[in-house]
């Protein structure tokens, strides 16, 4: 039975029961904190997985308002580990941004690129030229990055994670899995703390 949480004019649901065993098994890799870019201690007692779209304004709100507080209180103190997954549902530019972030991860700069994407979100922020500019801005080898982006090397990974999020109940972005329990929407810090 979902618990309705109303805030800032939108309705979110915090589902109180964990995923079914079948769902966990089928999407185990996508809900495993170790299989994607992560922050925090591998031995942290709490895991938080975010399924997100770089074009989503609610995802940006989470990045700007809630994630810094989670880092300070839980991630940087070893109490929680945070991992990112793609839920690229807002069109071609969402998919391109997701692919670009994976190409940045190849060069060890996923989180720096992640931050650039959210910082620059809006309008035509995710054209190929802009994605390459962001790569240059954070010191990536733009030639290697461009080749990676041009080949669509990580398309299957992005599609698999997006499908997993949808099949785990995601109907919008962002979707979080907090220690195997779903949490939908750009929730405030107080909800994660609880």
MIDOSE-1310 file (N, C-alpha, C; in nm, 2 decimals, decimal comma, always signed):
residues 194
xxxx	+0,08/-0,12/+0,00/+0,00/+0,00/+0,00/+0,09/+0,12/+0,00; +0,08/+0,21/-0,10/+0,16/+0,33/-0,11/+0,12/+0,43/-0,01; +0,22/+0,50/+0,04/+0,19/+0,62/+0,13/+0,21/+0,74/+0,05; +0,10/+0,82/+0,04/+0,11/+0,94/-0,05/+0,18/+1,05/+0,02
xxxx	+0,27/+1,11/-0,05/+0,35/+1,22/+0,00/+0,32/+1,34/-0,09; +0,27/+1,45/-0,04/+0,24/+1,56/-0,12/+0,33/+1,68/-0,09; +0,39/+1,74/-0,19/+0,48/+1,85/-0,17/+0,50/+1,93/-0,30; +0,51/+2,06/-0,28/+0,54/+2,15/-0,39/+0,45/+2,13/-0,51
xxxx	+0,33/+2,09/-0,49/+0,23/+2,08/-0,60/+0,24/+1,95/-0,68; +0,31/+1,85/-0,63/+0,31/+1,73/-0,70/+0,29/+1,61/-0,60; +0,24/+1,50/-0,66/+0,21/+1,38/-0,57/+0,31/+1,27/-0,60; +0,37/+1,22/-0,50/+0,47/+1,11/-0,51/+0,42/+0,99/-0,43
xxxx	+0,48/+0,88/-0,46/+0,45/+0,76/-0,38/+0,57/+0,70/-0,32; +0,57/+0,67/-0,20/+0,68/+0,59/-0,13/+0,62/+0,45/-0,11; +0,66/+0,35/-0,19/+0,61/+0,22/-0,17/+0,68/+0,15/-0,06; +0,60/+0,09/+0,03/+0,65/+0,04/+0,15/+0,70/-0,10/+0,15
xxxx	+0,67/-0,17/+0,04/+0,72/-0,31/+0,03/+0,83/-0,32/-0,07; +0,92/-0,41/-0,05/+1,03/-0,43/-0,14/+0,98/-0,50/-0,27; +1,06/-0,49/-0,38/+1,03/-0,55/-0,50/+1,01/-0,70/-0,49; +0,93/-0,76/-0,58/+0,91/-0,90/-0,58/+1,04/-0,97/-0,61
xxxx	+1,05/-1,10/-0,57/+1,18/-1,17/-0,60/+1,20/-1,19/-0,75; +1,09/-1,20/-0,83/+1,11/-1,21/-0,97/+1,16/-1,08/-1,03; +1,11/-0,97/-0,99/+1,16/-0,84/-1,04/+1,31/-0,82/-1,00; +1,34/-0,85/-0,88/+1,48/-0,84/-0,83/+1,57/-0,93/-0,91
xxxx	+1,53/-1,05/-0,94/+1,62/-1,14/-1,01/+1,64/-1,10/-1,16; +1,53/-1,06/-1,23/+1,54/-1,02/-1,37/+1,62/-0,89/-1,38; +1,62/-0,80/-1,29/+1,69/-0,67/-1,31/+1,80/-0,66/-1,20; +1,85/-0,77/-1,16/+1,95/-0,77/-1,05/+2,07/-0,68/-1,08
xxxx	+2,12/-0,68/-1,20/+2,24/-0,60/-1,24/+2,20/-0,45/-1,23; +2,08/-0,41/-1,27/+2,05/-0,27/-1,27/+2,02/-0,22/-1,13; +1,98/-0,31/-1,04/+1,95/-0,27/-0,90/+2,06/-0,31/-0,81; +2,18/-0,35/-0,86/+2,30/-0,37/-0,79/+2,38/-0,25/-0,79
xxxx	+2,41/-0,20/-0,67/+2,49/-0,07/-0,66/+2,63/-0,08/-0,72; +2,68/-0,20/-0,73/+2,82/-0,22/-0,78/+2,83/-0,22/-0,93; +2,72/-0,21/-1,01/+2,73/-0,23/-1,15/+2,72/-0,09/-1,23; +2,73/+0,02/-1,16/+2,73/+0,15/-1,22/+2,81/+0,25/-1,15
xxxx	+2,82/+0,37/-1,20/+2,89/+0,47/-1,13/+2,84/+0,49/-0,99; +2,93/+0,49/-0,89/+2,88/+0,50/-0,75/+2,97/+0,60/-0,67; +2,91/+0,65/-0,56/+2,98/+0,73/-0,47/+2,96/+0,67/-0,33; +3,06/+0,67/-0,25/+3,05/+0,62/-0,11/+3,11/+0,49/-0,09
xxxx	+3,11/+0,45/+0,03/+3,18/+0,32/+0,07/+3,10/+0,20/+0,02; +3,18/+0,10/-0,04/+3,12/-0,02/-0,09/+3,05/-0,10/+0,03; +3,10/-0,07/+0,15/+3,04/-0,15/+0,27/+2,94/-0,07/+0,34; +2,89/+0,04/+0,28/+2,78/+0,12/+0,35/+2,66/+0,03/+0,37
xxxx	+2,59/+0,05/+0,49/+2,48/-0,03/+0,52/+2,35/+0,00/+0,44; +2,35/+0,12/+0,38/+2,23/+0,16/+0,30/+2,28/+0,19/+0,15; +2,20/+0,14/+0,06/+2,23/+0,17/-0,08/+2,11/+0,25/-0,14; +2,15/+0,35/-0,22/+2,06/+0,43/-0,29/+2,09/+0,43/-0,44
xxxx	+2,00/+0,39/-0,52/+2,02/+0,38/-0,67/+1,92/+0,48/-0,73; +1,97/+0,57/-0,81/+1,89/+0,67/-0,88/+1,88/+0,63/-1,03; +1,76/+0,62/-1,08/+1,73/+0,60/-1,22/+1,68/+0,74/-1,26; +1,76/+0,81/-1,36/+1,74/+0,95/-1,39/+1,76/+0,98/-1,54
xxxx	+1,70/+1,09/-1,58/+1,71/+1,14/-1,71/+1,78/+1,28/-1,70; +1,88/+1,31/-1,78/+1,95/+1,43/-1,77/+1,87/+1,55/-1,81; +1,76/+1,53/-1,89/+1,67/+1,64/-1,93/+1,56/+1,67/-1,83; +1,54/+1,58/-1,73/+1,43/+1,59/-1,64/+1,46/+1,71/-1,54
xxxx	+1,36/+1,80/-1,53/+1,38/+1,91/-1,44/+1,37/+1,87/-1,29; +1,29/+1,76/-1,26/+1,28/+1,71/-1,13/+1,41/+1,64/-1,09; +1,48/+1,57/-1,18/+1,61/+1,51/-1,16/+1,71/+1,62/-1,13; +1,70/+1,73/-1,20/+1,79/+1,84/-1,17/+1,77/+1,90/-1,03
xxxx	+1,64/+1,91/-0,99/+1,61/+1,96/-0,86/+1,67/+1,87/-0,75; +1,66/+1,73/-0,77/+1,72/+1,64/-0,68/+1,87/+1,66/-0,67; +1,93/+1,68/-0,79/+2,08/+1,70/-0,80/+2,12/+1,82/-0,73; +2,05/+1,93/-0,74/+2,08/+2,06/-0,69/+2,05/+2,08/-0,54
xxxx	+1,94/+2,02/-0,50/+1,89/+2,04/-0,36/+1,91/+1,93/-0,26; +1,89/+1,80/-0,31/+1,89/+1,69/-0,21/+2,02/+1,61/-0,21; +2,08/+1,59/-0,33/+2,20/+1,51/-0,34/+2,31/+1,57/-0,25; +2,34/+1,70/-0,26/+2,44/+1,76/-0,17/+2,42/+1,73/-0,02
xxxx	+2,30/+1,73/+0,02/+2,27/+1,70/+0,16/+2,29/+1,55/+0,19; +2,25/+1,47/+0,10/+2,28/+1,32/+0,12/+2,43/+1,29/+0,12; +2,50/+1,36/+0,03/+2,65/+1,34/+0,03/+2,71/+1,38/+0,17; +2,67/+1,49/+0,22/+2,73/+1,54/+0,35/+2,69/+1,45/+0,46
xxxx	+2,56/+1,41/+0,47/+2,52/+1,34/+0,59/+2,54/+1,19/+0,58; +2,53/+1,13/+0,46/+2,53/+0,99/+0,45/+2,64/+0,93/+0,36; +2,66/+0,98/+0,24/+2,75/+0,92/+0,15/+2,90/+0,94/+0,19; +2,93/+1,07/+0,23/+3,07/+1,10/+0,26/+3,11/+1,04/+0,40
xxxx	+3,01/+1,00/+0,48/+3,03/+0,95/+0,61/+3,03/+0,80/+0,62; +3,01/+0,74/+0,50/+3,01/+0,59/+0,50/+2,88/+0,52/+0,54; +2,78/+0,60/+0,55/+2,65/+0,54/+0,59/+2,56/+0,50/+0,47; +2,59/+0,55/+0,36/+2,51/+0,52/+0,24/+2,61/+0,52/+0,11
xxxx	+2,57/+0,43/+0,02/+2,64/+0,43/-0,11/+2,53/+0,47/-0,22; +2,57/+0,56/-0,30/+2,48/+0,62/-0,40/+2,53/+0,58/-0,54; +2,44/+0,53/-0,62/+2,47/+0,48/-0,76/+2,37/+0,54/-0,86; +2,42/+0,57/-0,98/+2,34/+0,63/-1,09/+2,31/+0,53/-1,20
xxxx	+2,18/+0,53/-1,24/+2,14/+0,45/-1,36/+2,06/+0,54/-1,45; +2,06/+0,50/-1,58/+1,99/+0,58/-1,68/+1,84/+0,54/-1,69; +1,76/+0,64/-1,70/+1,61/+0,63/-1,73/+1,58/+0,73/-1,84; +1,64/+0,71/-1,95/+1,64/+0,81/-2,06/+1,51/+0,80/-2,14
xxxx	+1,41/+0,87/-2,09/+1,27/+0,86/-2,15/+1,22/+0,99/-2,22; +1,30/+1,09/-2,22/+1,25/+1,22/-2,27/+1,30/+1,25/-2,41; +1,33/+1,15/-2,49/+1,36/+1,17/-2,63/+1,51/+1,15/-2,66; +1,54/+1,18/-2,79/+1,67/+1,16/-2,84/+1,78/+1,23/-2,76
xxxx	+1,76/+1,35/-2,72/+1,86/+1,43/-2,65/+1,89/+1,36/-2,51; +1,79/+1,30/-2,45/+1,81/+1,23/-2,32/+1,90/+1,11/-2,35; +1,88/+1,04/-2,45/+1,96/+0,92/-2,49/+2,10/+0,97/-2,52; +2,12/+1,08/-2,59/+2,25/+1,12/-2,63/+2,33/+1,17/-2,50
xxxx	+2,26/+1,24/-2,41/+2,33/+1,28/-2,29/+2,37/+1,16/-2,21; +2,28/+1,05/-2,20/+2,32/+0,93/-2,13/+2,44/+0,86/-2,19; +2,44/+0,85/-2,32/+2,55/+0,79/-2,39/+2,68/+0,87/-2,36; +2,67/+1,01/-2,37/+2,79/+1,09/-2,34/+2,84/+1,07/-2,20
xxxx	+2,75/+1,06/-2,11/+2,80/+1,04/-1,97/+2,88/+0,91/-1,95; +2,83/+0,80/-2,03/+2,91/+0,68/-2,03/+3,04/+0,69/-2,09; +3,05/+0,77/-2,20/+3,18/+0,80/-2,26/+3,27/+0,87/-2,17; +3,22/+0,96/-2,09/+3,30/+1,03/-1,99/+3,34/+0,94/-1,88
xxxx	+3,26/+0,84/-1,85/+3,29/+0,74/-1,75/+3,41/+0,66/-1,79; +3,42/+0,63/-1,92/+3,54/+0,56/-1,98/+3,67/+0,63/-1,94; +3,67/+0,76/-1,93/+3,79/+0,84/-1,90/+3,79/+0,87/-1,75; +3,71/+0,81/-1,67/+3,71/+0,82/-1,52/+3,65/+0,95/-1,47
xxxx	+3,56/+1,01/-1,55/+3,50/+1,14/-1,51/+3,35/+1,14/-1,53; +3,28/+1,03/-1,49/+3,14/+1,03/-1,50/+3,07/+1,14/-1,41; +3,11/+1,15/-1,29/+3,04/+1,24/-1,20/+3,07/+1,38/-1,24; +3,19/+1,42/-1,29/+3,21/+1,55/-1,33/+3,12/+1,59/-1,45
xxxx	+3,11/+1,49/-1,54/+3,02/+1,51/-1,66/+2,87/+1,51/-1,62; +2,83/+1,43/-1,53/+2,70/+1,42/-1,48/+2,66/+1,56/-1,43; +2,75/+1,62/-1,35/+2,73/+1,76/-1,30/+2,72/+1,86/-1,41; +2,80/+1,85/-1,51/+2,80/+1,94/-1,62/+2,66/+1,94/-1,69
xxxx	+2,61/+1,81/-1,71/+2,49/+1,80/-1,78/+2,37/+1,86/-1,70; +2,37/+1,84/-1,57/+2,26/+1,90/-1,50/+2,28/+2,05/-1,49; +2,40/+2,10/-1,47/+2,42/+2,24/-1,46/+2,38/+2,31/-1,59; +2,39/+2,25/-1,71/+2,36/+2,31/-1,83/+2,23/+2,27/-1,89
xxxx	+2,15/+2,20/-1,82/+2,02/+2,15/-1,87/+1,93/+2,26/-1,92; +1,86/+2,23/-2,03/+1,76/+2,32/-2,08/+1,79/+2,36/-2,23; +1,68/+2,39/-2,30/+1,70/+2,44/-2,44/+1,77/+2,33/-2,52; +1,87/+2,37/-2,59/+1,95/+2,28/-2,68/+2,08/+2,24/-2,61
xxxx	+2,07/+2,21/-2,49/+2,19/+2,18/-2,41/+2,26/+2,05/-2,45; +2,19/+1,96/-2,52/+2,25/+1,83/-2,54/+2,27/+1,80/-2,69; +2,30/+1,90/-2,77/+2,34/+1,87/-2,90/+2,48/+1,81/-2,90; +2,52/+1,74/-3,01/+2,65/+1,68/-3,02/+2,76/+1,78/-2,99
xxxx	+2,75/+1,90/-3,05/+2,86/+2,00/-3,03/+2,87/+2,04/-2,88; +2,75/+2,06/-2,81/+2,75/+2,10/-2,67/+2,81/+1,98/-2,58; +2,77/+1,86/-2,62/+2,82/+1,74/-2,54/+2,97/+1,73/-2,55; +3,02/+1,76/-2,67/+3,17/+1,76/-2,68/+3,23/+1,88/-2,61
xxxx	+3,17/+1,99/-2,61/+3,22/+2,11/-2,53/+3,23/+2,08/-2,38; +3,12/+2,01/-2,33/+3,13/+1,98/-2,19/+3,24/+1,88/-2,16; +3,27/+1,79/-2,25/+3,38/+1,70/-2,24/+3,51/+1,78/-2,23; +3,53/+1,87/-2,32/+3,65/+1,96/-2,32/+3,66/+2,04/-2,19
xxxx	+3,55/+2,09/-2,15/+3,54/+2,17/-2,02/+3,60/+2,10/-1,90; +3,57/+1,97/-1,89/+3,62/+1,89/-1,78/+3,75/+1,82/-1,80; +3,81/+1,84/-1,92/+3,95/+1,79/-1,94/+3,95/+1,65/-2,00; +3,84/+1,61/-2,07/+3,84/+1,48/-2,13/+3,92/+1,49/-2,27
xxxx	+3,97/+1,37/-2,31/+4,02/+1,36/-2,45/+3,90/+1,37/-2,54; +3,88/+1,48/-2,61/+3,76/+1,50/-2,69/+3,76/+1,41/-2,81; +3,87/+1,37/-2,87/+3,88/+1,28/-2,98/+3,82/+1,14/-2,94; +3,87/+1,09/-2,83/+3,83/+0,96/-2,78/+3,68/+0,97/-2,74
xxxx	+3,64/+1,07/-2,68/+3,50/+1,10/-2,64/+3,41/+1,10/-2,76; +3,45/+1,18/-2,86/+3,37/+1,19/-2,98/+3,35/+1,06/-3,05; +3,46/+0,98/-3,06/+3,45/+0,85/-3,12/+3,35/+0,76/-3,05; +3,36/+0,76/-2,92/+3,27/+0,68/-2,83/+3,13/+0,72/-2,85
xxxx	+3,10/+0,85/-2,85/+2,97/+0,91/-2,87/+2,91/+0,87/-3,00; +3,00/+0,89/-3,11/+2,95/+0,87/-3,24/+2,91/+0,72/-3,27; +2,98/+0,63/-3,21/+2,95/+0,49/-3,23/+2,83/+0,44/-3,15; +2,78/+0,52/-3,06/+2,67/+0,47/-2,97/+2,71/+0,35/-2,89
xxxx	+2,83/+0,34/-2,85/+2,89/+0,23/-2,78/+2,81/+0,18/-2,66; +2,74/+0,27/-2,59/+2,67/+0,23/-2,47/+2,52/+0,23/-2,48; +2,47/+0,23/-2,61/+2,33/+0,23/-2,63/+2,26/+0,12/-2,56; +2,31/+0,00/-2,57/+2,24/-0,12/-2,51/+2,24/-0,10/-2,36
xxxx	+2,34/-0,05/-2,30/+2,34/-0,03/-2,15/+2,23/+0,07/-2,11; +2,23/+0,18/-2,18/+2,13/+0,28/-2,16/+1,99/+0,23/-2,17; +1,96/+0,15/-2,28/+1,83/+0,10/-2,31/+1,80/-0,01/-2,20; +1,89/-0,09/-2,16/+1,87/-0,19/-2,06/+1,83/-0,13/-1,93
xxxx	+1,90/-0,03/-1,89/+1,87/+0,04/-1,76/+1,74/+0,11/-1,76; +1,71/+0,17/-1,88/+1,58/+0,24/-1,89/+1,46/+0,14/-1,89; +1,48/+0,03/-1,95/+1,38/-0,08/-1,95/+1,36/-0,13/-1,81; +1,47/-0,15/-1,74/+1,46/-0,20/-1,60/+1,38/-0,10/-1,51
xxxx	+1,41/+0,03/-1,52/+1,34/+0,13/-1,44/+1,19/+0,12/-1,47; +1,15/+0,11/-1,60/+1,01/+0,11/-1,63/+0,95/-0,02/-1,58; +1,02/-0,13/-1,59/+0,96/-0,26/-1,54/+0,96/-0,27/-1,39; +1,04/-0,19/-1,32/+1,04/-0,19/-1,17/+0,93/-0,09/-1,12
xxxx	+0,85/-0,03/-1,21/+0,75/+0,06/-1,17/+0,77/+0,20/-1,19; +0,88/+0,24/-1,26/+0,90/+0,38/-1,29/+0,81/+0,43/-1,39; +0,73/+0,53/-1,36/+0,64/+0,59/-1,46/+0,68/+0,74/-1,49; +0,79/+0,78/-1,43/+0,85/+0,91/-1,45/+0,98/+0,92/-1,38
xxxx	+1,05/+1,03/-1,40/+1,18/+1,04/-1,34/+1,18/+1,15/-1,23; +1,27/+1,13/-1,13/+1,36/+1,02/-1,11/+1,28/+0,91/-1,03; +1,35/+0,79/-1,03/+1,30/+0,68/-0,95/+1,42/+0,64/-0,87; +1,40/+0,61/-0,74/+1,51/+0,57/-0,65/+1,48/+0,43/-0,60
xxxx	+1,59/+0,36/-0,57/+1,58/+0,23/-0,50/+1,66/+0,25/-0,37; +1,60/+0,25/-0,26/+1,67/+0,28/-0,13/+1,66/+0,14/-0,06; +1,78/+0,08/-0,06/+1,79/-0,05/+0,01/+1,67/-0,15/-0,04; +1,66/-0,16/-0,17/+1,56/-0,25/-0,24/+1,42/-0,20/-0,23
xxxx	+1,40/-0,08/-0,18/+1,26/-0,02/-0,18/+1,25/+0,09/-0,27; +1,14/+0,10/-0,35/+1,13/+0,21/-0,45/+1,08/+0,34/-0,38; +1,13/+0,45/-0,44/+1,09/+0,58/-0,39/+1,09/+0,66/-0,52; +0,97/+0,72/-0,55/+0,94/+0,78/-0,67/+0,94/+0,93/-0,66
xxxx	+1,01/+1,00/-0,75/+1,01/+1,15/-0,75/+1,12/+1,22/-0,69; +1,14/+1,35/-0,72/+1,24/+1,43/-0,66/+1,21/+1,46/-0,52; +1,22/+1,37/-0,43/+1,18/+1,39/-0,29/+1,28/+1,48/-0,22; +1,23/+1,55/-0,12/+1,32/+1,63/-0,04/+1,41/+1,55/+0,05
xxxx	+1,51/+1,61/+0,10/+1,61/+1,54/+0,19/+1,54/+1,47/+0,31; +1,44/+1,54/+0,36/+1,37/+1,48/+0,48/+1,31/+1,34/+0,45; +1,26/+1,32/+0,33/+1,21/+1,19/+0,30/+1,32/+1,08/+0,29; +1,43/+1,12/+0,23/+1,54/+1,02/+0,23/+1,59/+1,00/+0,37
xx	+1,60/+1,10/+0,45/+1,64/+1,09/+0,59/+1,55/+0,99/+0,67; +1,42/+1,00/+0,65/+1,33/+0,92/+0,71/+1,34/+0,77/+0,67
